[in-house]
Amino acid sequence: MIRIGMLTSGGDCQALNATMRGVAKTLYNLDPETQIFGFEEGYRGLMYGDYRLMKPSDFSGILTVGGTILGSSRQPFKQMRVPGENGFDKVEGMKATYRNLKLDCLVILGGNGTQKTANLLSEEGLNVVSLPKTIDNDIYGTDMTFGFQSAVDIATQAIDCIHTTAASHGRVFIVELMGHKVGWLTLHAGIAGGADIILLPEIPYDLGSVIQAIKRRDKAGKRFSILAVAEGAISREDAALSKKEYQKKLAASRYPSVSYELGDQIRIALNKDVRIVVPGHTQRGGSPDPYDRVISTRLGSAAARMILNGEFGCMAALRGGQVVAVPLSEVASRLKTVDPMSDIISQARDLGISFGDEL
């Protein structure tokens, strides 16, 4: 009999339940005596011993259900070594819960910050297997994260819906999509949705270039333009600022996000009607699409095999269509960003899509 702890940490996404199901069904099938303890609200549950013994039935009927049956919370990695209330040692609290339950392994589902803490716990001597969750697809070491494609579907649908109203009124529409540090979601949804201009954190934009791209469409008889803008998109001027200077500018800005500032700038420069659309957390919600259901099931099943084979301190990752074990030490503290020189960017440029950096 093996005893497993399981938690979901950070922002939710569509395939968390499907992935947990993949882990659990595989373990129960290969070892019917398996015990799985689910920790409530991510690392917080592990810290304070808030858990419940799961049953096989808990993992039934959740393949298509979004969110997470265990709940989640954000526990910043930078705060893990900072004492909590009454001097509570968070790391020691997690280790104590693990040992009190006599766990054989801790299964952790989460994004970048979650993977950092998973690596920390592994370095502290716990048996850990993690799984790559995020709609941003920015976890290093895996070609794809679960939740990403479902979010792309939703973001693309938002752009699709904008096309008809933009064409009807001859407007400029800015669709702001999630992605503070990386632009995978905006890039894929922008291409899939037929956006005319795509602005990413990895490619600082020039306002003049954006204006010229819209003017070219006007000259070609196109009455509208659609911009897919990542929430972390940044102008060349702002990219040249130090982090402290940029934070100071943001704090003093009257705009809620880059899209609203850009919208005003376009409106003034071209005297055009500009509208901002922010799908927001709808990109995280709803059921996982078929692609995510498949890869999350595969990743979950592979993670179960890793546990049974004693492959700890690793993340189950998708590489070249195969699921492999990647050491957490390689994953933690690294970000998978969009390469401005990559094929997908070049091919988008060849189509005439502007990234706002053309001279």
C-alpha positions as CSV (number, residue, x, y, z in Angstrom):
1,M,0.0,0.0,0.0
2,I,1.3,3.4,-0.9
3,R,0.2,6.7,0.7
4,I,0.1,9.8,-1.5
5,G,-0.5,13.4,-0.8
6,M,-2.0,15.6,-3.5
7,L,-2.5,19.4,-3.9
8,T,-3.2,22.0,-6.5
9,S,-1.6,25.4,-6.0
10,G,-1.7,28.8,-7.7
11,G,-4.3,30.0,-10.2
12,D,-6.9,27.4,-11.4
13,C,-7.3,26.2,-14.9
14,Q,-9.5,23.9,-16.9
15,A,-7.7,20.5,-16.6
16,L,-6.6,20.3,-13.0
17,N,-9.3,17.8,-12.1
18,A,-8.6,15.8,-15.3
19,T,-4.9,15.5,-14.3
20,M,-5.7,14.5,-10.7
21,R,-8.1,11.9,-12.1
22,G,-5.3,10.5,-14.3
23,V,-3.0,10.1,-11.3
24,A,-5.6,8.6,-9.1
25,K,-7.2,6.1,-11.5
26,T,-3.8,4.8,-12.5
27,L,-2.7,4.3,-8.9
28,Y,-5.9,2.7,-7.9
29,N,-5.8,0.4,-10.9
30,L,-2.2,-0.7,-10.3
31,D,-2.4,-0.8,-6.5
32,P,-6.0,-0.9,-5.2
33,E,-4.8,-0.4,-1.7
34,T,-3.5,3.1,-2.5
35,Q,-4.4,5.9,-0.1
36,I,-4.6,9.5,-1.4
37,F,-4.8,12.4,1.0
38,G,-6.1,15.6,-0.7
39,F,-4.8,18.9,0.8
40,E,-7.3,21.8,0.8
41,E,-6.3,25.1,-0.8
42,G,-2.9,24.1,-2.0
43,Y,0.2,24.5,0.1
44,R,-1.8,26.1,2.8
45,G,-3.5,22.8,3.5
46,L,-0.1,21.1,3.6
47,M,1.2,23.7,6.0
48,Y,-1.7,23.5,8.5
49,G,-2.7,19.8,8.0
50,D,-6.0,20.6,6.3
51,Y,-6.7,17.4,4.4
52,R,-9.1,14.6,3.7
53,L,-8.7,11.0,2.8
54,M,-10.0,10.7,-0.8
55,K,-12.0,7.8,-2.2
56,P,-11.9,6.4,-5.7
57,S,-15.4,7.9,-6.2
58,D,-14.0,11.4,-5.6
59,F,-12.1,11.1,-8.9
60,S,-15.1,9.9,-10.9
61,G,-17.0,12.2,-13.2
62,I,-14.4,15.0,-13.0
63,L,-12.7,14.6,-16.4
64,T,-14.8,17.4,-17.9
65,V,-15.1,19.6,-14.8
66,G,-13.0,22.8,-14.7
67,G,-11.4,24.3,-11.6
68,T,-10.1,22.0,-8.8
69,I,-12.1,19.8,-6.4
70,L,-9.3,20.4,-3.8
71,G,-9.4,24.2,-4.0
72,S,-6.3,26.3,-4.5
73,S,-4.5,29.3,-3.1
74,R,-1.5,31.4,-4.0
75,Q,1.4,31.0,-1.7
76,P,4.3,33.0,-3.2
77,F,7.6,31.2,-3.2
78,K,9.4,34.3,-2.0
79,Q,7.3,34.1,1.2
80,M,8.0,30.4,1.9
81,R,11.0,31.1,4.2
82,V,9.3,34.1,5.8
83,P,7.7,33.2,9.2
84,G,3.9,33.3,9.3
85,E,1.6,34.3,12.1
86,N,3.2,33.6,15.6
87,G,6.5,32.8,13.9
88,F,5.1,29.8,12.1
89,D,7.7,28.0,9.9
90,K,5.9,27.2,6.7
91,V,8.4,24.8,5.3
92,E,8.7,22.9,8.6
93,G,4.9,22.8,8.8
94,M,4.7,21.2,5.4
95,K,7.4,18.7,6.3
96,A,5.7,17.8,9.6
97,T,2.3,17.1,7.8
98,Y,4.0,14.9,5.3
99,R,5.8,12.9,8.0
100,N,2.8,12.7,10.3
101,L,0.7,11.1,7.5
102,K,3.6,8.8,6.6
103,L,3.4,9.8,3.0
104,D,5.4,8.0,0.3
105,C,5.1,10.8,-2.1
106,L,3.6,14.3,-2.6
107,V,1.9,15.0,-5.9
108,I,1.9,18.7,-6.7
109,L,0.0,20.4,-9.6
110,G,0.9,24.0,-10.4
111,G,2.7,26.7,-12.3
112,N,6.1,28.3,-12.0
113,G,5.9,29.4,-8.4
114,T,4.4,26.1,-7.4
115,Q,7.3,24.2,-9.1
116,K,9.8,26.3,-7.2
117,T,8.3,25.3,-3.9
118,A,8.0,21.7,-5.1
119,N,11.7,21.7,-5.8
120,L,12.4,23.3,-2.3
121,L,10.4,20.5,-0.7
122,S,12.3,17.9,-2.7
123,E,15.6,19.5,-1.6
124,E,14.3,19.2,2.0
125,G,14.1,15.5,1.6
126,L,10.4,14.9,0.6
127,N,9.5,12.6,-2.2
128,V,7.9,14.9,-4.8
129,V,6.4,14.4,-8.2
130,S,4.9,17.5,-9.9
131,L,2.7,18.2,-12.9
132,P,2.9,21.3,-15.2
133,K,-0.3,23.5,-14.9
134,T,-0.8,27.0,-16.4
135,I,-2.7,28.7,-19.1
136,D,0.5,30.6,-19.9
137,N,2.4,27.6,-21.2
138,D,5.6,29.1,-19.7
139,I,6.9,26.2,-17.6
140,Y,10.4,25.3,-18.6
141,G,11.1,21.7,-19.6
142,T,7.7,20.9,-21.2
143,D,6.5,21.5,-24.7
144,M,3.0,22.0,-23.4
145,T,1.2,22.7,-20.1
146,F,-2.3,21.5,-19.4
147,G,-4.8,24.3,-19.4
148,F,-3.1,26.2,-22.1
149,Q,-5.0,24.9,-25.1
150,S,-8.4,25.4,-23.4
151,A,-7.5,29.0,-22.6
152,V,-6.4,29.5,-26.2
153,D,-9.8,28.2,-27.3
154,I,-11.6,30.7,-25.1
155,A,-9.3,33.6,-26.1
156,T,-9.7,32.8,-29.7
157,Q,-13.5,32.7,-29.4
158,A,-13.4,36.2,-27.9
159,I,-11.4,37.5,-30.9
160,D,-13.8,35.7,-33.2
161,C,-16.8,37.4,-31.7
162,I,-15.1,40.8,-32.0
163,H,-14.6,40.4,-35.7
164,T,-18.3,41.0,-36.6
165,T,-18.8,44.0,-34.4
166,A,-15.5,45.5,-35.5
167,A,-16.3,45.1,-39.1
168,S,-19.8,46.5,-38.7
169,H,-18.7,49.7,-37.1
170,G,-15.2,50.1,-38.6
171,R,-13.6,50.2,-35.2
172,V,-10.2,49.4,-33.8
173,F,-10.6,46.7,-31.1
174,I,-8.0,45.8,-28.5
175,V,-8.5,42.3,-27.0
176,E,-6.3,42.1,-23.8
177,L,-5.4,38.5,-23.0
178,M,-3.7,37.0,-20.0
179,G,0.1,36.7,-19.8
180,H,2.2,39.1,-17.6
181,K,5.6,37.8,-18.5
182,V,5.2,35.6,-21.6
183,G,3.0,35.8,-24.7
184,W,2.2,32.2,-25.7
185,L,-1.5,32.6,-25.1
186,T,-1.8,35.9,-26.9
187,L,0.4,34.6,-29.8
188,H,-1.6,31.5,-30.4
189,A,-5.0,33.1,-29.9
190,G,-4.0,36.0,-32.0
191,I,-3.0,33.9,-34.9
192,A,-6.0,31.6,-34.5
193,G,-8.4,34.5,-34.3
194,G,-6.9,36.4,-37.2
195,A,-5.7,39.4,-35.2
196,D,-3.9,42.1,-37.3
197,I,-1.5,43.2,-34.6
198,I,-0.1,41.0,-31.8
199,L,1.8,42.6,-28.9
200,L,3.8,40.4,-26.6
201,P,6.0,41.0,-23.5
202,E,8.9,39.5,-25.3
203,I,8.7,42.0,-28.2
204,P,8.6,45.6,-27.0
205,Y,6.4,47.6,-29.3
206,D,6.8,51.0,-30.9
207,L,3.7,53.1,-30.9
208,G,4.6,54.5,-34.3
209,S,4.8,51.0,-35.8
210,V,1.4,50.1,-34.4
211,I,-0.1,53.3,-35.9
212,Q,1.5,52.6,-39.2
213,A,0.1,49.0,-39.2
214,I,-3.4,50.4,-38.7
215,K,-2.9,53.0,-41.4
216,R,-1.8,50.3,-43.9
217,R,-5.1,48.5,-43.3
218,D,-7.0,51.7,-43.8
219,K,-5.2,52.3,-47.1
220,A,-6.0,48.8,-48.2
221,G,-9.7,49.4,-47.6
222,K,-9.9,47.5,-44.4
223,R,-12.4,49.4,-42.2
224,F,-11.3,47.8,-38.9
225,S,-8.3,46.5,-37.0
226,I,-8.0,43.9,-34.2
227,L,-5.1,44.0,-31.8
228,A,-4.4,40.9,-29.5
229,V,-2.4,42.4,-26.6
230,A,-0.9,40.5,-23.7
231,E,-1.5,42.1,-20.4
232,G,2.3,42.2,-20.0
233,A,3.0,43.9,-23.3
234,I,5.4,46.8,-23.0
235,S,6.5,49.7,-25.2
236,R,10.1,50.2,-26.1
237,E,10.3,53.3,-23.9
238,D,9.0,51.4,-20.9
239,A,11.2,48.5,-21.6
240,A,14.2,50.8,-21.4
241,L,13.3,51.8,-17.8
242,S,14.7,50.1,-14.8
243,K,12.3,47.8,-12.9
244,K,12.0,50.4,-10.2
245,E,11.3,53.2,-12.6
246,Y,8.7,51.1,-14.5
247,Q,6.9,50.2,-11.3
248,K,6.8,53.9,-10.3
249,K,5.3,54.7,-13.6
250,L,2.6,52.0,-13.3
251,A,1.8,53.2,-9.8
252,A,1.2,56.8,-11.1
253,S,-0.7,55.8,-14.2
254,R,-4.4,56.5,-14.6
255,Y,-4.8,53.5,-16.9
256,P,-5.8,50.1,-15.5
257,S,-3.6,48.3,-18.0
258,V,-1.5,48.8,-21.1
259,S,-4.4,48.3,-23.4
260,Y,-6.2,51.3,-22.1
261,E,-3.2,53.5,-22.5
262,L,-2.6,52.2,-26.0
263,G,-6.2,52.7,-26.9
264,D,-6.0,56.3,-26.0
265,Q,-2.9,56.8,-27.9
266,I,-4.4,55.2,-31.1
267,R,-7.6,57.3,-30.6
268,I,-5.6,60.5,-30.5
269,A,-3.2,59.7,-33.3
270,L,-5.8,58.4,-35.8
271,N,-9.1,60.0,-34.5
272,K,-10.6,56.5,-34.6
273,D,-13.2,54.8,-32.4
274,V,-11.3,52.3,-30.2
275,R,-12.8,49.7,-27.9
276,I,-11.1,47.6,-25.3
277,V,-12.2,44.0,-24.5
278,V,-10.8,42.1,-21.5
279,P,-12.0,38.4,-21.3
280,G,-10.2,38.1,-18.0
281,H,-10.8,35.1,-15.9
282,T,-13.1,33.5,-18.4
283,Q,-9.8,32.3,-20.0
284,R,-9.3,30.1,-16.9
285,G,-12.9,28.8,-16.7
286,G,-15.2,26.2,-18.1
287,S,-14.4,22.6,-19.2
288,P,-11.1,21.5,-20.6
289,D,-11.1,20.9,-24.3
290,P,-10.4,17.5,-25.8
291,Y,-6.7,18.2,-26.3
292,D,-6.2,19.1,-22.6
293,R,-8.2,16.1,-21.5
294,V,-5.9,13.8,-23.4
295,I,-2.6,15.4,-22.3
296,S,-3.7,15.8,-18.7
297,T,-4.7,12.2,-18.5
298,R,-1.4,11.1,-20.0
299,L,0.6,13.3,-17.7
300,G,-1.3,12.1,-14.7
301,S,-1.0,8.5,-15.6
302,A,2.8,8.9,-16.2
303,A,3.2,10.7,-12.9
304,A,1.6,7.7,-11.2
305,R,4.1,5.4,-12.9
306,M,6.9,7.7,-11.8
307,I,5.7,7.3,-8.2
308,L,5.6,3.5,-8.4
309,N,9.1,3.5,-10.0
310,G,10.5,5.8,-7.4
311,E,11.3,8.6,-9.8
312,F,11.0,11.5,-7.3
313,G,12.2,15.0,-7.5
314,C,10.8,15.2,-11.1
315,M,8.0,16.8,-13.1
316,A,6.1,14.9,-15.7
317,A,6.6,16.8,-18.9
318,L,5.5,16.5,-22.5
319,R,8.4,16.5,-25.0
320,G,8.1,15.6,-28.7
321,G,4.8,13.9,-28.1
322,Q,6.3,11.7,-25.3
323,V,5.8,12.1,-21.5
324,V,9.2,12.2,-19.7
325,A,10.5,12.9,-16.2
326,V,12.3,16.2,-15.9
327,P,14.3,17.0,-12.7
328,L,12.7,19.8,-10.7
329,S,16.1,21.4,-10.4
330,E,16.0,22.1,-14.1
331,V,12.4,23.4,-14.0
332,A,12.5,25.7,-11.0
333,S,13.4,29.4,-11.4
334,R,13.3,29.1,-15.2
335,L,10.7,30.6,-17.6
336,K,9.8,29.4,-21.1
337,T,9.4,32.5,-23.2
338,V,8.5,33.2,-26.8
339,D,11.6,33.5,-28.9
340,P,11.2,36.6,-31.1
341,M,13.3,34.8,-33.8
342,S,11.3,31.6,-33.7
343,D,9.5,30.0,-36.7
344,I,6.0,30.8,-35.5
345,I,6.9,34.5,-35.2
346,S,8.5,34.6,-38.7
347,Q,5.6,32.8,-40.2
348,A,3.1,35.2,-38.6
349,R,5.1,38.1,-39.9
350,D,5.1,36.6,-43.4
351,L,1.3,36.6,-43.2
352,G,1.4,40.3,-42.6
353,I,0.7,40.3,-38.9
354,S,2.5,43.2,-37.1
355,F,4.2,42.7,-33.8
356,G,4.6,46.5,-33.3
357,D,8.3,46.5,-33.7
358,E,8.7,47.1,-37.4
359,L,10.8,50.1,-38.4
